[in-house]
């Protein structure tokens, strides 16, 4: 049932992405190259699943859900640049800047970010108060207090011995903020109650931390071919991680604790959040 539901969400997302207007110019080619280069689509899936958990109409919130994938993709394009992580490969293919050049990669990322807010402002939702609330929340989650701020702290922490609390704060912003707002987006736009949105928020916060710990683990024990990018980048860049502080077993235990915390936050949904609970297991068990 999990795989079937996951595929239903993925199909909706992929069909929407391909139906967007993509011109033949170099900018659109660059945007499309990275956006359609694979990926798990976790953020829009999380938004759709959260909306369904509160009984929402998925077709109506689909543009807003997909906007999260555009923001995520822009961040990956910029992360791969020589000035950042300097990665030549992403998802088993050459990184955007290796195909289109650094300048075009920067502009493609910029364009994806702004295109995301076009989708967030889509008129079909017809719920202006909820929509305005989400546009603000996504902006905060993607900006200086969220993903970008977390990336700044991550870069600043290279070559330094960070504490576990410092690493957690970085991950809450860099990875967790966008995952958290994904769940909130689905819950709020679909008309969830305050209690339901609170449960989704707590779920996603724990899920985001587990997701990043899994990334730390895969960077040590993962397979480059499976991951679609080189492993060991954290060590090469001198980054403190959950693995470097806790060891592989300790990091694994902390990840599992966060998975259980995420699932515990779903109790108020009864059977309405079975997929979200299983999604947490999927995050823990993933190999890429």
Secondary structure by P-SEA (a helix, b strand, c coil): caaaaaaaaaaaaaaaaaaccccccaaaaaaaaaaaccccaaaaaaaaaaaaaacccccccccccaaaaaaaaaaaaaaacccccccccccccccccccccaaaaaaaaaaaaaaaaaaaaccccccaaaaaaaaaaaaaaaccccaaaaaaaaaaaccccccaaaaaaaaacccaaaaaaaaaaaaaaacccaaaaaaaaaaaaaaaaaaaaaaaaaaacccccccccccccccccccccccccccaaaaaaaaaaaaaaaaaaacccccccaaaaaaaaaaaaccc
